[in-house]
């Protein structure tokens, strides 16, 4: 079992940057794949990016080239560096990890991109 807590969300202007963090309640070294997902009002939750414990990454088409996912196993934390933010990036961002076949989600952090 694991708990995730996201932080770093907020209000940012278009073109700006934010870094989200996802802190885990236990070691994440054994969690093969972790990821960031987001959900905008009235829309389905969608993949933002995933990363394996070997460092392999995968990105949703809408964020490729603008977002970077990383993880620090020593700090039990995953990150999402977001750059060149657009209004359509506005959403609640969630982190997720799969442990022994069970998906665990954080509570989410709100990101609002607006002038």
C-alpha positions in Angstrom: 0.0 0.0 0.0 1.2 3.6 -0.7 -0.2 7.1 -0.4 0.6 9.9 -2.8 0.4 13.6 -2.1 0.6 16.0 -5.0 1.8 19.6 -4.6 2.9 22.6 -6.7 -0.3 23.5 -8.5 -1.6 27.0 -8.8 -2.5 29.9 -11.1 0.0 30.7 -13.9 -0.2 32.8 -17.0 -0.1 31.3 -20.5 3.5 30.6 -21.5 4.5 30.2 -17.9 6.0 27.2 -16.0 5.2 25.1 -13.0 6.7 22.1 -11.3 4.4 19.5 -9.7 5.6 17.1 -7.1 4.2 13.7 -6.0 5.5 12.6 -2.6 5.0 8.9 -1.7 4.5 7.5 1.8 7.0 4.7 1.2 9.9 3.8 -1.1 9.0 4.0 -4.7 12.1 2.1 -6.0 10.0 -1.0 -6.5 7.1 0.7 -8.2 7.8 -0.1 -11.8 5.7 2.6 -13.5 4.4 5.8 -12.1 2.5 8.5 -13.9 0.8 11.9 -14.1 -2.8 12.2 -15.3 -5.1 15.1 -15.5 -8.8 15.8 -15.6 -10.4 19.0 -16.9 -14.0 19.9 -16.0 -16.5 17.9 -18.1 -13.7 15.7 -19.6 -12.3 12.3 -19.0 -9.1 11.8 -17.1 -6.2 11.6 -19.5 -2.6 10.5 -19.5 0.0 13.2 -19.2 3.2 11.2 -18.8 4.6 8.0 -17.3 8.0 6.9 -16.1 9.4 3.5 -15.2 11.9 2.9 -12.4 14.5 2.5 -15.2 13.8 6.0 -16.4 11.8 5.2 -19.6 9.2 7.9 -20.3 6.0 8.2 -22.3 4.1 11.4 -22.9 0.6 12.3 -24.1 0.6 13.9 -27.5 -0.7 17.2 -26.2 2.3 17.7 -23.8 5.2 16.3 -25.8 8.1 18.8 -25.9 6.6 21.0 -23.2 6.4 18.7 -20.1 9.1 16.6 -18.5 8.5 13.8 -16.1 11.1 12.6 -13.6 11.5 10.7 -10.4 13.9 10.7 -7.5 13.7 7.2 -5.9 16.0 8.4 -3.0 13.4 11.1 -2.1 10.4 8.9 -2.9 9.1 11.7 -5.1 8.0 12.0 -8.7 8.0 15.4 -10.6 6.3 17.0 -13.6 8.1 20.0 -15.0 5.6 21.9 -17.1 6.6 24.7 -19.5 5.0 26.8 -22.2 1.7 26.3 -20.4 -1.5 26.8 -22.3 -5.1 27.5 -21.1 -6.1 24.0 -22.3 -3.6 22.6 -19.7 -6.0 23.7 -17.0 -7.0 20.7 -15.0 -6.6 18.8 -11.8 -3.4 16.8 -12.0 -3.1 13.4 -10.3 -0.2 11.1 -9.7 -0.7 7.3 -9.9 1.4 4.3 -9.1 0.7 0.6 -9.5 1.6 -1.6 -6.6 1.0 -5.4 -6.6 -1.6 -4.9 -9.3 -3.5 -2.2 -7.4 -3.6 1.4 -8.7 -3.1 4.1 -6.1 -4.0 7.7 -6.8 -3.2 11.0 -5.1 -5.9 13.5 -4.2 -4.9 15.9 -7.1 -3.5 19.4 -7.4 -5.3 22.1 -9.4 -3.4 23.8 -12.2 -5.1 26.9 -13.8 -3.6 28.6 -16.8 -5.1 32.0 -17.3 -4.3 35.6 -17.9 
